[in-house]
Amino acid sequence: MSQTSVVPPTKNALPPLMRLSDAAAERLEHLYKTAHAGHVLRISVTTKGCSGKAYDMQFVETPLDGDEVVSDKGVTLLVDRKATLFLIGTQMDYHQTELEEGFVFLNPNEKGRCGCGESFHV
């Protein structure tokens, strides 16, 4: 009599919800120590713009029910639970040039952006 063993399928690990570049972590750390002391950055995705979705960032004092807590490079931020599916694997970066500065999202889930760059679709 032969025995058949069943091997469960391997599961691919999900990428982290969000990661921070060194520049984004340094900028957030600075903001948390100065203008936004006592607050934490909360990221959500709203319905907006030509392509349908836009990133929304607000400094809040406490998490909302269901917010995901993301810690990377010693810095903590919050992600709205409704935004998690849109943001899995996203890296938040910070760019500064002579004409502009701000956080940018390198999101592998984006399928395209509108011409002005304000909104995206998945």
C-alpha positions as CSV (number, residue, x, y, z in Angstrom):
1,M,0.0,0.0,0.0
2,S,1.5,3.4,-1.0
3,Q,1.1,6.6,0.9
4,T,0.5,9.9,-0.8
5,S,1.5,13.0,1.0
6,V,-0.2,16.3,0.3
7,V,2.1,19.3,0.2
8,P,0.3,22.5,0.9
9,P,0.9,25.2,-1.7
10,T,3.4,27.8,-0.8
11,K,2.1,31.3,-0.2
12,N,3.9,34.3,-1.6
13,A,4.5,36.9,1.1
14,L,2.8,40.2,0.5
15,P,5.1,43.2,0.2
16,P,5.0,45.6,3.1
17,L,2.0,48.0,3.0
18,M,4.3,51.0,2.6
19,R,8.0,51.8,2.8
20,L,9.7,55.1,3.3
21,S,12.8,56.3,1.4
22,D,15.6,57.8,3.5
23,A,14.6,61.3,2.3
24,A,10.9,60.7,3.3
25,A,11.9,59.3,6.7
26,E,14.2,62.3,7.4
27,R,11.6,64.8,6.3
28,L,8.8,63.2,8.4
29,E,11.1,63.0,11.4
30,H,11.9,66.7,11.0
31,L,8.2,67.6,10.7
32,Y,7.3,65.5,13.8
33,K,9.9,67.4,15.8
34,T,8.9,70.9,14.6
35,A,5.7,72.1,13.0
36,H,3.8,68.9,13.6
37,A,5.0,67.8,17.0
38,G,2.5,65.6,18.7
39,H,0.9,64.5,15.3
40,V,1.4,61.7,12.9
41,L,0.9,61.6,9.2
42,R,-2.2,59.8,8.0
43,I,-2.5,58.7,4.3
44,S,-5.7,57.9,2.5
45,V,-6.9,57.6,-1.0
46,T,-9.8,59.8,-2.2
47,T,-11.9,59.9,-5.3
48,K,-10.7,62.9,-7.2
49,G,-9.3,64.3,-10.4
50,C,-9.3,63.1,-14.0
51,S,-8.0,59.6,-13.3
52,G,-10.2,58.9,-10.3
53,K,-7.9,58.5,-7.3
54,A,-5.7,60.9,-5.4
55,Y,-3.4,60.6,-2.3
56,D,-4.6,62.6,0.7
57,M,-2.3,63.4,3.6
58,Q,-3.2,64.9,6.9
59,F,-1.5,65.3,10.2
60,V,-3.7,63.8,13.0
61,E,-3.3,63.5,16.8
62,T,-4.7,60.0,17.0
63,P,-5.4,57.1,14.7
64,L,-9.0,56.6,13.4
65,D,-10.6,53.3,14.0
66,G,-9.1,50.7,11.6
67,D,-6.1,52.7,10.6
68,E,-3.0,50.6,9.8
69,V,0.1,51.7,11.6
70,V,3.2,51.6,9.4
71,S,6.7,51.9,11.0
72,D,9.8,52.1,8.7
73,K,13.2,53.6,9.4
74,G,12.2,54.5,12.9
75,V,9.3,56.7,11.7
76,T,5.6,55.9,12.1
77,L,2.7,56.9,9.8
78,L,-0.9,55.8,9.5
79,V,-2.8,54.4,6.5
80,D,-6.6,54.5,6.2
81,R,-7.7,50.9,6.1
82,K,-9.8,51.6,2.9
83,A,-6.6,52.7,1.1
84,T,-4.6,49.6,1.9
85,L,-5.5,47.7,-1.3
86,F,-4.4,50.7,-3.4
87,L,-1.1,51.2,-1.5
88,I,0.4,47.7,-1.0
89,G,4.0,47.8,-1.9
90,T,4.2,51.6,-2.3
91,Q,7.3,53.6,-1.4
92,M,6.8,57.2,-0.2
93,D,9.7,59.4,-1.2
94,Y,10.5,63.1,-0.7
95,H,11.8,65.3,-3.5
96,Q,13.1,68.8,-3.2
97,T,14.1,71.0,-6.2
98,E,14.6,74.7,-6.7
99,L,11.0,75.0,-7.8
100,E,9.1,72.5,-5.7
101,E,9.2,70.1,-2.8
102,G,7.0,67.4,-1.4
103,F,6.2,63.8,-0.9
104,V,5.7,61.5,-3.9
105,F,4.4,58.0,-4.1
106,L,6.1,55.2,-6.1
107,N,3.1,52.9,-6.3
108,P,3.4,49.6,-8.2
109,N,-0.4,49.4,-8.3
110,E,-0.9,52.5,-10.5
111,K,-1.9,51.8,-14.0
112,G,-1.8,55.4,-15.1
113,R,-1.9,59.1,-14.1
114,C,-3.7,62.1,-15.5
115,G,-1.8,64.6,-17.5
116,C,-1.4,67.0,-14.6
117,G,-0.1,64.3,-12.3
118,E,-2.7,65.0,-9.5
119,S,-4.6,61.7,-9.8
120,F,-4.1,58.1,-10.7
121,H,-6.0,55.0,-11.5
122,V,-5.4,51.3,-10.6
